[in-house]
Amino acid sequence: MTDTILVLTEDTLAAVDVEHILSLHAGETLAYRVLVPADTERNLVSAIIDHLSVGELKEAWDEVLGREPSPDQATATAQEQLDESVAAFVAAGREATGAVTDDDPLPALRKAVAVGDVREIVVVTYPHAVEDTFHTDWASRARDDLHLPVLHLYSGTSELG
């Protein structure tokens, strides 16, 4: 059975993200399983702080006005992000599959890990000031709950979360 790298992302993986992930195990034959949560329930205060911390005034204002997607829109967006992310791994010559998860991806991570072939988890997100500071982000929660190696990358950069 081929070892799997579980990749949890909140957006379409950028080419640089896929390159970073693949470089972690250069020369190895691994499978990649991408999980993308359908973001239907966001903590309003955290979301506003996240946007303001990186200078996204319009996005912060949209959060205040409650311009969140419907569950159907969120699922459709997540499916597009998943399809493009899986395609990026396949284009790089790697085996990849994926799934859209609920808002909280931890149950999906637990289920994937229970299969027994997951070697490690790579979480790719944008910086989230509140969650990252208080270690309530997906990577910290996965580390605490699943006891596997977890790498947290910030999307589009080489920065670690």
C-alpha positions in Angstrom: 0.0 0.0 0.0 1.4 3.4 -1.0 1.8 6.0 1.8 -0.5 9.0 1.6 0.1 12.6 2.3 -3.1 14.2 3.4 -3.4 17.8 2.3 -6.0 20.1 3.9 -6.5 23.5 2.2 -8.9 26.3 2.4 -8.5 27.4 -1.2 -7.1 26.2 -4.5 -3.5 25.2 -4.1 -1.2 27.5 -5.9 1.5 26.0 -8.1 4.1 27.0 -5.6 2.1 25.2 -2.9 2.2 22.0 -4.9 5.9 22.4 -5.5 6.6 22.9 -1.8 4.5 19.8 -0.9 6.1 17.6 -3.5 9.6 18.8 -2.5 9.1 17.4 1.0 9.4 13.9 -0.3 11.4 14.2 -3.5 12.1 10.8 -5.1 9.4 9.0 -3.2 6.3 7.4 -4.6 3.4 8.8 -2.6 -0.3 9.3 -3.0 -1.9 12.7 -2.2 -5.4 13.1 -0.8 -6.7 16.7 -0.8 -9.5 17.9 1.5 -11.3 21.2 1.0 -13.9 22.3 3.6 -17.1 24.0 2.3 -16.8 27.2 4.3 -20.4 27.9 5.4 -19.8 28.9 9.0 -17.1 31.4 9.8 -16.5 33.1 13.2 -17.4 36.7 12.4 -15.0 38.4 14.8 -12.1 36.1 13.8 -12.8 36.6 10.1 -12.9 40.4 10.5 -9.6 40.4 12.5 -8.0 38.1 9.9 -9.0 40.5 7.1 -7.9 43.6 8.9 -4.6 42.1 10.0 -3.5 41.8 6.3 -5.1 45.0 5.1 -8.2 43.5 3.4 -10.7 46.3 4.2 -13.3 45.3 1.6 -13.3 41.7 2.7 -13.7 42.8 6.4 -16.6 45.0 5.4 -18.2 42.1 3.5 -17.9 40.0 6.6 -19.7 42.7 8.7 -22.5 42.9 6.1 -22.9 39.1 6.3 -22.0 38.4 2.7 -21.3 34.7 3.2 -22.1 32.1 0.6 -25.1 29.8 0.9 -24.3 26.2 1.7 -24.8 25.2 -1.9 -22.5 28.0 -3.1 -19.9 27.1 -0.5 -19.9 23.4 -1.6 -19.7 24.3 -5.3 -16.7 26.7 -4.6 -15.0 24.0 -2.5 -15.5 21.4 -5.3 -13.9 23.8 -7.8 -11.0 24.4 -5.5 -10.6 20.6 -4.9 -10.8 19.8 -8.6 -8.1 22.4 -9.5 -5.9 21.3 -6.6 -6.1 17.6 -7.5 -5.4 18.5 -11.2 -2.2 20.3 -10.1 -0.9 17.2 -8.4 -1.9 15.0 -11.4 -0.2 17.5 -13.8 3.0 17.1 -11.7 2.8 13.4 -12.3 1.5 12.4 -8.9 -1.5 10.2 -7.9 -4.1 12.4 -6.2 -7.7 12.2 -5.0 -9.8 14.4 -2.8 -13.0 15.3 -1.2 -15.0 18.2 0.0 -15.6 18.2 3.8 -17.9 19.9 6.2 -16.8 23.3 7.7 -14.9 21.5 10.5 -12.4 19.3 8.6 -11.2 17.4 11.7 -13.8 14.5 11.4 -12.7 14.0 7.8 -9.1 14.1 8.8 -9.8 11.5 11.6 -11.6 9.2 9.1 -8.8 9.5 6.5 -6.1 8.7 9.1 -8.1 5.7 10.4 -7.6 4.0 7.0 -4.0 3.6 8.1 -1.9 4.7 5.1 -1.6 8.5 6.0 2.1 9.3 6.7 1.6 13.0 7.5 -0.7 15.9 7.0 0.1 19.2 5.2 -2.3 22.1 6.0 -2.3 25.0 3.6 -4.1 28.2 4.7 -3.9 31.9 4.6 -2.7 33.5 7.9 -5.4 33.7 10.5 -4.4 36.0 13.3 -6.7 34.8 16.0 -6.6 31.0 15.3 -2.8 30.9 14.6 -2.0 32.9 17.8 -4.2 30.8 20.1 -3.4 27.5 18.4 -7.0 26.8 17.4 -6.1 26.6 13.7 -6.6 23.4 11.8 -2.9 22.4 11.9 -2.7 22.8 15.7 -5.9 20.9 16.2 -4.8 18.1 13.9 -1.4 17.8 15.7 -3.2 17.6 19.1 -5.8 15.2 18.0 -4.2 12.9 15.5 -0.6 12.6 16.7 0.9 12.6 13.2 3.4 15.0 11.7 1.6 18.1 10.6 3.2 20.8 8.5 1.4 24.2 8.3 2.2 26.2 5.2 0.8 29.7 4.3 -0.8 29.6 0.8 1.3 31.0 -2.0 4.5 31.4 0.1 7.3 29.4 1.6 6.3 30.6 5.1 5.4 28.1 7.8 2.3 28.6 10.0 
